[in-house]
Amino acid sequence: MDKLMFFVFDIRFLESNTHKKKICQAQLKKARPIPRQINPPIYWRKTKIMNIFKNLHAFVWQSMTANNCNTYLIDGPTRVLIDPGHSRLFDHVVGGLKQLGLAIKDIDVLICTHAHPDHIEAVQLFKDIPTRFTLHEEEWQWAVTIGKQMSAAFGIDMDAIIPDFFLREGNLSLDGLEMDIFHTPGHSPGSITLYWPSQKALFTGDLVFKEGLGRTDLPGGDGSKLKDSIKRLTDLEVEWLLSGHGEIVSGSEKVRKNFAEIEQFHFAYV
């Protein structure tokens, strides 16, 4: 049952390319065997870290069979981890942090763009360390009411991940890190987008992707609100579109084109 439900949150990234599947299968055959376990880990490639600029790193999820989100690290005076993802797949983030000389105890603040399991579950792994956790207050209210059954299906104990503070529309200041919070409902009621003006970086969660947008058929989804939320962001100066899944879009012209094509080709179907 867990395996079947695991794919509910996959947006659009199951590969149909049979050539890539054959390559993946060949790589799996060459993988070093592991001892048999009740819940054996999934094989994935070595964590891909994108050093976007000096203090921003992306842990891009690349598996073609297992759904998980991209995770982002802002490595400043306050270390911020955005969207830690699934607990059972969090080793890829741990591996990425290790490559940077860090561990989860070095993370000061966890920010979740929304409370779907593929973004929030691994927050549980921080419960015994002083890392602060935050998300939008409306998203939290959804998560502990309508969304609670969804979380329970993945074994998420919401009592273990109570936020230390809530995000609201407006400025977020963390020891010199200045970001703007946009409440961008549609994929979920309390979804947020983070904008880092000094770096022109936009963290969109599952609102918008490269050549796509977030699904609205899960509890709390709303197509009209999703489109309104996307339109709010189109006038921002963005050099880096950092989404919750898929590839990163870099360059202001490519970002503008991505927004324009989403509105032109996708809005009619939401």
C-alpha positions in Angstrom: 0.0 0.0 0.0 2.8 2.4 0.9 4.5 1.8 -2.4 1.3 2.6 -4.3 0.6 5.7 -2.4 4.2 6.8 -2.8 3.5 7.9 -6.4 0.4 10.0 -5.6 2.5 13.1 -5.2 4.7 12.7 -8.3 4.0 15.7 -10.5 5.2 14.7 -14.0 8.5 13.0 -13.8 8.0 9.3 -14.4 10.2 8.6 -17.4 8.6 7.3 -20.6 11.9 7.2 -22.4 12.8 3.5 -22.7 16.4 4.3 -23.5 16.9 6.0 -20.2 15.1 3.2 -18.5 17.5 0.7 -19.9 20.5 2.8 -18.8 19.0 3.0 -15.3 18.4 -0.7 -15.2 22.0 -1.4 -16.3 23.3 0.9 -13.5 21.1 -0.9 -11.0 22.5 -4.3 -12.0 26.0 -2.9 -11.4 25.1 -1.5 -7.9 26.9 -3.0 -4.9 24.5 -5.5 -3.1 23.3 -4.6 0.3 22.2 -6.8 3.2 18.5 -7.8 3.0 16.4 -5.5 5.1 12.6 -5.2 5.8 12.6 -1.7 4.1 15.7 -1.7 1.9 16.9 1.7 0.6 16.4 2.7 -3.0 19.5 3.0 -5.1 20.2 6.5 -6.5 23.1 8.2 -8.1 25.6 10.1 -6.1 23.9 13.3 -4.8 24.0 16.0 -7.4 24.9 19.3 -5.8 24.4 22.4 -7.9 26.5 25.3 -6.5 24.2 28.0 -7.9 26.3 30.7 -6.4 28.6 31.2 -3.4 26.1 30.4 -0.6 23.3 28.7 -2.4 23.3 24.9 -3.1 20.7 22.8 -4.7 20.3 19.0 -4.0 18.5 18.1 -7.2 16.4 14.9 -7.0 17.2 12.7 -10.1 15.5 9.4 -9.5 13.3 8.2 -12.4 11.2 5.9 -10.2 11.0 7.5 -6.7 9.2 10.8 -6.1 10.9 13.3 -3.9 11.5 17.1 -4.0 14.5 19.2 -4.7 16.1 20.6 -1.5 17.9 23.9 -1.3 20.5 25.1 1.2 21.3 28.8 1.9 24.6 28.6 3.6 24.8 32.0 5.4 25.2 33.2 9.0 21.8 31.4 9.4 21.8 28.1 7.5 18.4 27.6 5.9 17.2 24.3 4.4 14.2 24.6 2.1 12.0 21.5 1.6 13.8 18.5 3.2 11.6 16.0 1.4 10.8 12.3 2.3 12.4 10.8 5.4 13.4 7.6 3.8 15.1 9.4 0.9 16.8 12.1 3.0 20.2 10.3 2.8 20.7 12.2 -0.5 20.5 15.5 1.4 22.8 14.1 4.2 25.2 13.0 1.5 25.1 16.5 -0.1 25.7 18.2 3.2 28.6 15.9 4.0 30.2 16.9 0.7 29.9 20.5 1.9 31.4 19.7 5.3 28.1 20.0 7.1 25.6 17.8 9.0 21.9 18.2 9.8 22.9 19.6 13.2 24.4 22.6 11.4 21.0 23.6 9.9 19.4 26.5 11.8 16.1 26.9 10.1 13.9 24.5 8.0 11.4 26.1 5.7 8.7 24.1 3.9 7.0 25.6 0.9 4.0 23.4 1.7 3.0 20.4 3.8 2.7 17.5 1.3 4.6 14.5 2.5 7.3 14.7 -0.3 8.3 18.1 1.1 7.7 17.9 4.8 8.2 14.3 6.1 12.0 14.6 6.8 11.3 17.5 9.2 10.8 14.6 11.8 14.5 13.8 11.6 15.3 17.2 13.2 13.1 16.8 16.3 16.0 16.1 18.7 18.2 19.0 17.5 17.5 22.8 18.0 16.8 23.5 14.3 13.7 25.8 14.0 11.0 24.8 11.6 8.5 27.0 9.8 5.8 27.1 7.1 2.8 29.2 6.5 0.2 29.3 9.2 -2.7 28.5 6.8 -0.8 25.5 5.5 -0.3 24.2 9.1 -4.0 24.5 9.8 -4.7 22.5 6.7 -2.1 19.9 7.6 -3.5 19.2 11.0 -7.1 19.0 9.8 -8.0 18.1 6.2 -4.4 17.1 5.4 -3.9 15.0 8.5 -5.1 11.8 6.9 -2.7 12.3 4.0 0.2 12.7 6.4 -0.9 9.7 8.5 -0.8 7.5 5.3 3.0 8.1 5.2 3.4 7.6 8.9 4.1 11.3 9.6 3.6 12.2 13.2 2.4 15.9 13.0 2.9 16.3 16.8 6.7 15.7 16.2 7.0 18.6 13.7 5.2 21.4 15.3 6.4 24.7 13.8 8.5 27.0 15.9 7.1 30.1 14.2 4.8 30.8 11.2 5.5 32.5 7.9 3.2 35.2 6.7 3.2 37.4 3.6 5.9 40.0 3.7 9.6 40.2 4.7 11.5 37.4 6.4 14.7 38.5 8.1 17.2 35.9 9.4 20.4 37.3 10.7 21.1 39.4 7.6 19.3 37.1 5.2 16.4 39.2 3.7 13.7 37.3 1.8 10.2 38.1 0.7 7.4 35.6 1.5 4.5 35.3 -1.0 1.4 33.4 0.0 0.7 31.5 -3.2 -2.2 29.1 -2.7 -3.4 26.7 -5.4 -1.4 23.6 -5.1 -2.3 23.7 -1.4 -4.1 26.3 0.7 -1.0 27.7 2.4 1.7 27.2 -0.2 4.4 29.9 -0.2 7.0 31.1 -2.6 10.2 32.7 -1.3 12.0 35.5 -3.2 15.6 36.4 -2.4 15.8 39.9 -4.0 19.5 40.4 -3.6 20.2 37.2 -5.6 17.1 37.4 -7.7 16.3 33.8 -6.7 12.7 32.5 -6.6 11.9 29.3 -4.7 8.5 28.2 -6.0 7.8 24.8 -4.3 5.2 23.1 -6.4 3.5 26.2 -7.7 5.5 26.3 -11.0 8.2 24.3 -12.6 10.2 24.3 -15.8 7.6 24.0 -18.5 4.8 23.1 -16.0 2.8 23.9 -13.0 1.6 22.3 -9.8 -1.3 19.8 -9.7 -4.6 21.0 -8.1 -6.5 17.7 -7.7 -5.2 17.0 -4.2 -7.2 18.1 -1.1 -7.1 21.8 -0.8 -6.0 22.4 -4.4 -7.6 25.2 -6.4 -6.9 25.9 -10.1 -8.1 29.5 -10.1 -6.0 30.4 -7.1 -3.0 28.6 -8.6 -3.2 30.8 -11.7 -3.7 33.9 -9.7 -0.6 33.0 -7.6 1.5 32.4 -10.7 0.5 35.8 -12.2 1.6 37.6 -9.0 5.2 36.4 -9.6 5.6 37.2 -13.3 6.8 40.8 -12.7 9.6 39.9 -10.3 13.2 40.2 -11.4 14.2 36.6 -11.4 17.5 35.1 -12.5 17.0 31.7 -10.9 13.7 29.8 -10.8 14.2 27.1 -8.2 11.2 24.7 -8.2 10.3 21.8 -6.0 10.7 19.2 -8.8 12.6 19.0 -12.0 15.2 21.3 -13.6 16.3 24.7 -12.5 15.7 27.6 -14.9 18.5 30.1 -15.0 18.6 33.5 -16.8 16.0 36.2 -16.6 15.0 35.7 -20.3 14.4 32.0 -19.8 12.5 32.6 -16.6 10.2 35.1 -18.3 9.7 32.8 -21.3 8.8 29.9 -18.9 6.1 32.0 -17.2 4.7 33.1 -20.5 4.6 29.6 -21.9 2.9 28.3 -18.8 0.2 30.9 -19.1 -0.2 30.3 -22.8 -0.2 26.5 -22.9 -1.2 25.3 -19.4 -3.7 27.8 -17.9 -6.6 26.6 -20.2 -6.4 23.1 -18.7 -6.4 24.1 -15.0 
